[in-house]
């Protein structure tokens, strides 16, 4: 297949924080993590959130060889980007998964664990974002499923991250931003992952595992896109 430099290609690298659960703070796996994420993980009391921050640091180090704070810049809206601008990046973590996306085009990514059940909160959270258009997708609250909720929610989150303004985006602009982008949505390990781009492209999902024998392996994961 002929390489097309104009095609948007996004690689999503995933860590399951369960793989970091028994990793010692002095382990070789954590040696090269940039100080920002080491410090952040140490300050967080929640074990799961602390592991998620370590997971981000591990992915940046192993995938992009980023080990210093200076290699990552944060814009005025809190969106991370590489100081050398060699590629675009997106970071998200929730539930048990940590995600680092790299791309040759602008991207926004989000991950959300599939809930066992839904409440009125989930429906009205979507209603706040999608407004009256929600009824075109889900007729009423009782028709909302965990998968549909997470798909719609991660698409909204990924879209505003792609836009760059994130939580500072005026809620009335959400629908316009969502309508302007393309989505790839996947289900993996009871989580929903969405990648948002301005152009149609290819998305590859890879799970990163670091074994006790110090050999780094990258396992392709089977996902369901939509």
Rosetta blueprint (number, residue, H / E / L):
1 X L
2 X L
3 X L
4 X L
5 X L
6 X L
7 X L
8 X E
9 X E
10 X E
11 X E
12 X E
13 X E
14 X E
15 X E
16 X E
17 X H
18 X H
19 X H
20 X H
21 X L
22 X L
23 X L
24 X L
25 X L
26 X L
27 X L
28 X H
29 X H
30 X H
31 X H
32 X L
33 X L
34 X L
35 X H
36 X H
37 X H
38 X H
39 X H
40 X H
41 X H
42 X H
43 X H
44 X L
45 X L
46 X L
47 X H
48 X H
49 X H
50 X H
51 X H
52 X H
53 X H
54 X H
55 X H
56 X H
57 X H
58 X H
59 X H
60 X H
61 X H
62 X H
63 X H
64 X H
65 X L
66 X L
67 X L
68 X L
69 X H
70 X H
71 X H
72 X E
73 X E
74 X E
75 X L
76 X L
77 X L
78 X L
79 X L
80 X E
81 X E
82 X E
83 X L
84 X L
85 X L
86 X L
87 X L
88 X E
89 X E
90 X E
91 X E
92 X E
93 X E
94 X E
95 X L
96 X L
97 X E
98 X E
99 X E
100 X E
101 X E
102 X E
103 X E
104 X L
105 X L
106 X L
107 X E
108 X E
109 X E
110 X E
111 X E
112 X E
113 X E
114 X L
115 X L
116 X L
117 X L
118 X L
119 X L
120 X H
121 X H
122 X H
123 X H
124 X H
125 X H
126 X H
127 X H
128 X H
129 X H
130 X H
131 X H
132 X H
133 X H
134 X H
135 X H
136 X H
137 X H
138 X L
139 X L
140 X L
141 X H
142 X H
143 X H
144 X L
145 X L
146 X H
147 X H
148 X H
149 X H
150 X H
151 X H
152 X H
153 X H
154 X H
155 X H
156 X H
157 X H
158 X H
159 X H
160 X H
161 X H
162 X H
163 X H
164 X L
165 X L
166 X H
167 X H
168 X H
169 X L
170 X L
171 X H
172 X H
173 X H
174 X H
175 X H
176 X H
177 X H
178 X H
179 X H
180 X L
181 X L
182 X E
183 X E
184 X E
185 X E
186 X E
187 X E
188 X E
189 X L
190 X L
191 X E
192 X E
193 X E
194 X E
195 X E
196 X E
197 X E
198 X L
199 X L
200 X L
201 X E
202 X E
203 X E
204 X E
205 X E
206 X E
207 X E
208 X E
209 X E
210 X E
211 X L
212 X L
213 X L
214 X L
215 X L
216 X E
217 X E
218 X E
219 X E
220 X E
221 X L
222 X L
223 X L
224 X E
225 X E
226 X L
